Amino acid sequence: MRRTAADAALTREAITRAALHCFARDGWEGCSLVDVARDAGVTRGAVYHHFSGKPDLLTAVLAEQWELQARDLLAVLDAEQPAADRLTAFLADYLQRLQEERPFRDLAVVSTLVAPRALPLQPGLSAKRDNMRPWTERIDRALGECEDVLRAPLNASRFTIMTFIHGAALTAAISPAGLPGPEEGRRVAESVVNGLMRSR
């Protein structure tokens, strides 16, 4: 039976989902394409049909999974609310997803611990910057709306938020028990945003 483009897309999606968990669970050296194929319920040939090898698969996993995860997460920053409230909700939601959603936590593990060991430095950094561009654009837009009450210039305020984001991802990767629960996470997010402002 001839497979359709929709079938191929579903197979690719199953492979990238399985690869994300395999890389997070077993690391770069420990995750094999045989493991990925088994976890995805496909043949190894199907994996090679879509990806040339492990580096290509890892690059695709990072790009596609960050794009997928970012859709709902970044939508919070586009809501009809005051900018400071949007930033707080965004950071609280980010922490909650790291705490409660395994695929999101797996993505943090793969991004912070696996990719730096596996991908060439400059292309990897370039891809990371590309993946983070929608984040920084929306964060800049929200910060720009309250620039008159920021304690520091916009770029320094962005640095604070991005450092928080990367630090939380690293915590999720190496010590997930250290992540705050939903109520604590909301208070942490409020503290970060309030710390950026002279007044609310």
ABEGO torsion letter per residue (X at the ends): XBBBAAAAAAAAAAAAAAAAAAAAAAEAAABBAAAAAAAAGBBAAAAAAABAEAAAAAAAAAAAAAAAAAAAAAAAAABBBBAAAAAAAAAAAAAAAAAABAAAAAAAAAAAAAAAAABBAAAAAAAAAAAAAAAAAAAAAAAAAAAAABABBAAAAAAAAAAAAAAAAAAAAABAAABBBAAAAAAAAAAAAAAABABX
